[in-house]
Amino acid sequence: MTRWPVQKLELDAPSLEELIEPLSAGLSANFEHSSVNIVSCPDLRKAPYRLAAPGICGNPRIADIGGPPNLAPMPKLDRKYSFVDMVQLMEMGPSGAVIGASAGPFHVVGVNSELMPNWSYEEDAVTNNTHYAKVDEKGGCLCESLNSTDFGLMANLFGSDGSPGKVLKIEAKVRTGKDNFTATIQKALKAKFNDRVVSMGGVFVIKKGKANLHVMPDFSRTPLKSPEEVGKWLRYFDMTAPLVCLSVFHSHDPGLDLRLEHTHCFSDHNEGGHYHDDITPAEVEYEAYFNVADVLYRIDRPET
């Protein structure tokens, strides 16, 4: 195993009960209809979620690996990572599951891409429902499954035993404010907990409407020296529901250069990528299952 440097932070995680009031307030300010409840996690292997494990409970933890400095101004092509290594660095047990958002394994796909990690393991048995999205030869988006345990450059992963248990179920529809679904939750956590780090992960489905997603094209041959240049380099697409979205976010960065929110989506209709926002606020409908992490790992933190 490649020994990437690891910083570990034990989190003072709030209970699910403590989250209901602030999240309800934040969502009601941004959506016409919303609800936040503690429920027994349904079997997330079933449609529409199609996760690789039945739940998102049991030793919940989050890892932030690499980061955007590995992509720009020029890609660091030595940053080739493996989920097999990561579950060890995240101190996960003999069985577990990871979901989240990352850059694709360029050395496997052949080009730069977006990745939707969705992977579970138990002894020698592996279930891999991971998808990736790339810009195809015609400039469109292609999203399909990828049977690889590799990724590149950066990732934000939510890890757990993959077990059933109590989780937050969040429903929201008809967006009335300017913030997207994850930003609404993140801002509500920040308002409640200030500098206390609350880190969450899970899955949500955009059940109705359309969303704007980006897909990274192949690597730029010239340096991307500013966020504006990166924005022009990315390819943006309007994509249709249903979209399954794997998400990791934090209320606060305690000085670890965390990516505060990262969400990637996939679908059965070959659309997917990095979630920005819904673009049909009057008809959009979200359904989510989230859990709170107890431990945070900052792995291979870029020097700059």
N, C-alpha and C positions, 0 to 999 in steps of 0.2 A: 504494500500500500504506500502511495506517495504521502509523505508526512507534511501536509499543509499546516501552517501555523494556525492555532486555535485560541481564541479568547472566549471564556465561558462566563456567563452572568446568570446567577440564580435570581429569579424574578419573584417579586412580592405580588403574586397574581391575585386579583380580586376573585371572589366567588361569582358564579353565574348570576346569583340573586342580586349582587351589587351592580350588575350591568343593566338590569332591566329598566330602571328609571332614567338614567342618562341617555341610553340608546333610544328609548321611546320618545323622549323629548326631542332629541336630534332628528329622528326620522319624521316625526309629526311636523316639524318645521320645514321639511324639504319635500314631503310626499303627502298627497291628499289622503291616502289610506296606508296605514302601517300597523304592525304588531310585533311584539317581542315576547317570546315565551320560552320557558325551559321545558324541553320535551325529551323523551327517550329517542335516541337517534334511530331513524329508520335504516333499513338495509340499503346503504348507498351504492351497493353493487348493481342495484336495479335501475331501470330507466326512470327518469331521464338522466340520473347522475353518472352512472356507470363507472364508479370508482373501483380501484383494484382491491379494496378491503371493505368490509361491511360498515365500519364506523370510523370515527376520528377521535376516539378516547383511549386512555391508557398512556400515562407518561408523555403528555403532550409537550412538544419542544419545537423550536424554530431555529433555522440556520440561515444566515446571510453569508453567501459565498462569493468571493471575488467582488465584481461590481463594474459599473459603467466605465471606470478608468481602464479596464481591460479591453474595452471596445474602441474608445476614442482618446486621443486623436488618431491613433493607429491600433489595429487589433493586436493583442498579445497572443499569438498562435500557440504558445507553449502552455496556455491555460486550458488544458483538457482535463476534465474532472469525471468522476464516476460516482453514481449513487451507491455503489457497493462500498466505496471508501467513505462516503459521507455518513452513512448510517453508523459506521464505526466511530467516526469523529464526533458524531452526535450522541454517542454512548447509548445507542438503542439496543434492545434486547435481541434474543434469538429469533423473534418474529416481529414484524412491524410493517409500516406503510409510510410513504412520503408522497405528498402532492405539492403543487406550487407553480411557480413561473420561473423560467430560465431561458438563456440562449441555447440554441440547439447545438448538437455535436457536429460542427462544420466538417470534421474529419470523417464523419460517417455519412452525413447527408450529401456532402460534396459542395455545399454552399452554406452561407450564413442563414440562420432561420430562428424562428420562435419555437420554444418547447413548452409543452404542458405536462410536466412530470406527474405520473399517476401509476405508482409502482408499489407492490407489496411482496413480502418474502416470508417464508416459514421453512426453516431448515434448508433443504435443497430445492424447495418448490418456489418458483417466482411467478407472479402474475403481473404482466406489464400492459397496462392500458394507456400508455403514454401516446400523445399525439404531437405532431409538429406542423408548423405552417411556414411556407416559403413563397417567395415571389416566383411564379413560373416563367417560362420562356416568352409568354405573350404579355407579361406585365401584370397578370392577374394573381390571385391567391389560390394556393393549393394547400389544403389541410387534410392530413391523413394519419393513420397510426404509424408508430415507429417502434420496432422491437430492438431497442438498444438501451443499455444502462449508462450511457455516457451523456455528457453535456459539455458546454464550453463557456468560458468567459465569466459567467455570473449566474447566480440562482438565489431564489428565496423559497425555502422549503419548510413545510409544516410536517413534522414527523410525529407518529404516535404508534401505539400497539395495533392500531387499526380495529379496535374493539368497539362494540356498542356501549352506550352509556348516556348520561345526561349531557345535552348540548343546548345551545341557543338556536331557536328557530326564528328567523326574521323574515317577515313578509312586507313588501312595499309596492305600491303601484300609484300611477299618475304623479309624476314628478312635477312639483310646483316651484322648487328652488333651483339654484344654479349648480349645486354640487352633485357629483355622481354618487352612486350607491355606496361605494367603499369610502369615499371622502366624507360622506355624511356620517358614517359610523366612526371613522378615525377622528373627525373634529369633535364629535360628542365625547369620545374617550378623553381627548386632550383637555376639553373644557372641565371635565369632572376630575381627572386625576393629575393634571398639571405635569410635573416632572417625574411622576411615578410611571415606570415603563409598563404598559399593558400591551402585550403582543398576542395577536389572534391569527387564526388560520382556518380554512375550511373551503366550502364549495357553495356556489350559488348558481341558479339557473335564471337566465333572462327568458321568461316564458312567452312574452309577447313583445312586439315592436321590433325596432332596429337599433343597432349600436355601431359606433365608430371605433374601429380597431386599426392598429398599425401592424405591419409586418416588415421586419428588417430585410432589405435586399442583400445581395452578396456584398462582401466587404468593399468599402470605398478605397480606391487606389490613391486618393489624395487625403491628407490629414483633415479630420473633422475637428476644427479648432474651437467651436463654440456650440452652445445648445441650439442656436438658430441654424447652424450648418447641419447639425444632426437632424433637426426637424425637417429640413428640406430633403435630406437623404432618405428618410423613412418613407414608406409607401402606406397610404391611408385608404381604408375601404369601409363602406357602409355594409354591414352584414345583418342577416335576418335571424330572428328567434326561430327555434330555441337554441340558445348558446349555453354550454356548460362552462362555468368560470371557476378556476382554481386560484385562491387568493390568500395572500399573507400581508399583514399590515401591523404597524406599531403606533402607539400614541405619542411616543417621544423617543428621540435618539440620545442616549446617555454618553455620547462621545465616541461611538464605535463606527461612525460613517455608515449608518444603516440606510438602506433604501426603505423609506417609510411606508411605501405601498407598492405592491406588484401583483397584477392579476392577468392571467392568460386564459383564453377561452378556446373551446373546440366544439365541434358539432358533427352530426351525421351527414350534413349536406356540404361537406368539404370547405367550410368556412371557419376561420379561427385566427387568433392572433392576440395582441396585447390590447387589453380593454382600456378605452379612454372614457367613453360616455355613451349613454343612450341618446338617440337623436329623434325619438318619437315620444316625448315626455307625456303626452296625453294618453298613450296606450301602453306604456311600458309596465311590465309586471316582473318583480323579483321574488324569488324564494331561496332562502339561504339556511345553511347549517354551519355554525361556527363553534370553535372551542378556544379556550384561553391557554397559552403556553406557560409552563412552569420554569423553563430554562431557555436561555438564548445563547446561541453559538455564533461567533463572528469568525469565519474561516477564510484564510488567505486574504486578509484585509489589504487592499492596495496601499502602497506607500504614499501615493499622491492622490 
